[in-house]
Amino acid sequence: MPLALVLTTLAAVQTISFPTEDGGRVCADLYGQGTRTVVLAHGGRFNKESWREQAQVLASKGFQVLAIDFRGFGCSTGPGQGDFDNAPFEKDVIAAVHYLRGHGAKSVSVVGGSFGGAAAGDASIKSSPGEIDRIVFLGAAPNLSADKLKSRSLFIVAREDRNDSGARLPGIRAQYEMAPQPKELIVLDGSAHAQFLFQTDQNTRVMQEIVRFLSMP
C-alpha cells in the first residue's frame, strides 16, 4: 500500500477556525487525538496543507496536530495581513495554542518553518510561562531576542541555507547561543531552506529528530 494511503488512514482531517486576540480568524487543519499537541506553522511559500505528510506522521505517534494558515493565507484573516514584514503573525500561533489548551491539551509544542518559526519564537517570548512547551525552528529563529524564549528549543538548519543577505546559519547560531537551556542545534548538509528539507534526502532524519525532541520527557 502506498505510504500516502497508509498515512491517510491513520488520522482524519478536520478543518476548523478560531479567533485571535486582535480580531482575526485562523483557519486550520486538525489531525489525530490526544493531550500531547503540536502546532505546525508554515513558511512563506507554503500553507497549512503543505504539512499533511508530517502531520500524519506525528498523529501516528500519538500527537494531536493543528496545522494553521497564517493571516493573509488561505481563509485566515487578521489586522496587518497586507504588510508581511510587520504583520503580528505570533498572534496566530498564540491563538492556536489557546485553542488547544482550551480543548484539553496538557502540552503544546510548535514546529515552525522560516517566518513561521520566527512567529513561533516570538509567540513563546510573548506568551505566559508554560503555554508553549517546545519549539522546533526549521531554518529559523525568533525575530525578538532569543534569550527571552520560554520554551525548550530545537534549531534545525542546513549549512548552506542562504537568502539574499547571505548564509542563514550565522544569524541562527547567534540566536541559538542566546537561547536558554534546554536547547539543541542540528546543522545538516545541503542548502534546503526550512520545509524544503522535507523534499530532500534529509526528510527522514528531520522527521526523526522532530519526533524525538517532541517525545522527550
C-alpha positions in Angstrom: 0.0 0.0 0.0 1.4 3.5 -0.9 2.8 5.4 2.1 0.4 8.3 1.5 -2.6 6.0 1.6 -1.3 4.4 4.8 -0.9 7.7 6.5 -4.3 8.9 5.3 -5.9 6.0 7.2 -4.3 7.0 10.4 -5.8 10.3 11.1 -8.9 12.0 9.7 -8.5 15.7 9.0 -11.0 18.2 10.4 -10.9 21.8 9.2 -11.7 24.3 11.9 -11.3 28.0 12.7 -10.9 30.1 15.8 -10.4 33.8 16.7 -7.2 35.7 17.5 -6.9 38.2 20.3 -6.8 41.1 17.9 -9.9 40.2 16.0 -8.5 37.9 13.3 -9.6 34.4 12.5 -7.3 31.5 11.9 -8.2 28.5 9.6 -6.5 25.3 10.5 -6.5 21.5 9.9 -6.8 19.3 12.9 -5.3 15.8 12.8 -5.5 13.0 15.4 -6.4 12.9 19.0 -4.6 13.2 22.4 -3.5 15.6 25.0 0.1 16.0 23.6 -0.4 18.5 20.9 1.6 20.2 18.1 1.0 23.4 16.1 2.5 23.4 12.6 3.4 26.9 11.4 4.2 27.2 7.7 6.7 29.3 5.8 6.1 32.0 3.3 5.9 29.7 0.2 3.7 27.1 1.9 0.3 26.8 3.6 -1.4 24.5 6.2 -1.9 21.8 3.6 1.8 21.6 3.0 2.2 19.9 6.4 -0.1 17.0 5.6 2.5 14.2 5.5 4.4 15.5 8.6 1.1 15.9 10.4 0.0 12.3 9.6 3.4 11.0 10.9 3.0 13.0 14.2 -0.6 11.9 14.6 0.6 8.3 14.1 2.9 8.8 17.1 0.1 9.9 19.3 0.1 13.6 18.9 -2.9 15.8 18.1 -1.7 18.2 15.4 -3.0 21.6 14.4 -1.7 22.9 11.1 -2.5 26.6 10.7 -2.8 29.1 7.9 -1.3 32.5 8.9 -3.4 35.6 8.4 -3.4 36.5 4.7 -3.0 32.8 3.7 -5.9 30.6 2.8 -9.1 31.8 4.6 -7.2 33.2 7.6 -7.5 36.9 8.2 -6.3 39.5 10.7 -5.0 43.0 11.2 -1.8 43.8 9.4 -2.1 40.9 6.9 -1.3 43.1 4.0 2.1 44.1 5.5 4.0 40.9 5.5 7.2 42.3 7.1 5.3 43.7 10.1 2.2 41.5 10.5 1.7 40.2 14.0 1.9 36.5 13.0 2.8 35.5 16.5 -0.8 36.2 17.5 -1.9 33.4 15.1 0.4 31.0 16.8 -0.8 32.1 20.3 -4.4 31.7 19.2 -3.7 28.1 18.1 -2.0 27.4 21.4 -5.0 28.8 23.3 -7.4 26.7 21.1 -5.6 23.5 22.0 -5.2 24.4 25.7 -8.9 25.2 25.8 -9.7 21.8 24.3 -7.8 19.7 26.9 -4.2 19.8 25.7 -1.7 19.0 28.5 1.3 20.1 26.4 1.6 22.2 23.3 4.6 22.4 21.1 5.2 24.3 17.8 7.1 23.3 14.7 7.7 26.4 12.5 9.4 26.8 9.2 11.0 30.0 8.1 8.9 33.0 9.0 6.5 30.5 10.8 9.4 29.5 13.0 10.1 33.2 13.7 6.5 33.7 14.6 6.6 30.6 16.9 9.6 32.0 18.7 8.0 35.4 19.2 4.9 33.7 20.4 6.9 31.9 23.1 8.5 35.1 24.2 5.2 37.0 24.4 3.2 34.1 25.9 2.8 33.2 29.5 5.3 30.7 31.0 4.3 27.2 30.4 1.9 27.9 27.5 4.3 26.6 24.8 6.4 23.7 25.9 8.8 23.2 23.0 9.6 24.8 19.6 11.3 23.3 16.6 12.8 26.1 14.4 13.3 24.9 10.8 15.7 27.3 9.1 14.5 30.0 11.5 15.0 31.8 14.8 12.8 34.4 16.7 12.6 37.9 15.4 12.9 39.0 19.1 15.9 38.3 21.2 16.1 34.5 21.8 17.3 35.0 25.4 13.7 35.6 26.3 12.4 32.3 24.9 10.2 30.5 27.4 10.2 27.1 25.6 12.7 24.3 25.2 14.1 24.7 21.7 15.5 22.7 18.8 17.0 24.6 15.9 17.5 22.7 12.6 19.2 24.4 9.7 21.1 23.4 6.5 24.7 24.6 6.5 24.4 26.2 3.0 20.9 27.7 3.5 21.0 31.2 2.1 18.9 34.2 1.3 19.7 37.4 -0.5 21.6 38.6 2.5 23.8 35.6 2.7 24.0 32.4 4.8 21.3 32.0 7.4 23.4 29.8 9.8 25.4 32.6 11.5 22.3 34.5 12.5 20.5 31.4 13.6 23.6 30.2 15.6 23.8 33.6 17.3 20.2 33.4 18.4 20.7 29.7 19.5 23.6 30.8 21.6 21.4 33.3 23.4 18.5 30.9 23.9 18.1 29.5 27.4 18.7 25.8 28.1 17.5 23.2 27.4 18.2 23.7 23.7 19.7 21.9 20.7 21.2 22.9 17.3 21.4 20.5 14.4 23.2 21.6 11.3 22.5 19.5 8.2 24.4 19.1 5.0 22.9 20.9 1.9 21.2 24.1 1.2 17.4 23.4 1.6 15.5 26.0 3.5 13.0 25.2 6.2 10.2 23.0 4.9 12.1 22.3 1.7 14.2 20.0 3.8 11.2 17.5 3.6 11.8 17.4 -0.2 15.4 16.2 0.2 17.1 13.0 1.3 17.2 14.6 4.8 13.4 14.2 5.1 13.6 11.0 7.3 16.3 12.4 9.5 14.5 15.7 10.1 11.2 13.9 11.0 13.1 11.5 13.3 14.7 14.4 15.1 11.4 16.3 15.4 9.6 13.2 16.8 12.5 12.5 19.2 12.5 16.1 20.5 8.7 16.3 20.9 8.6 12.9 22.7 11.4 13.6 25.3 10.2 13.6 28.9 
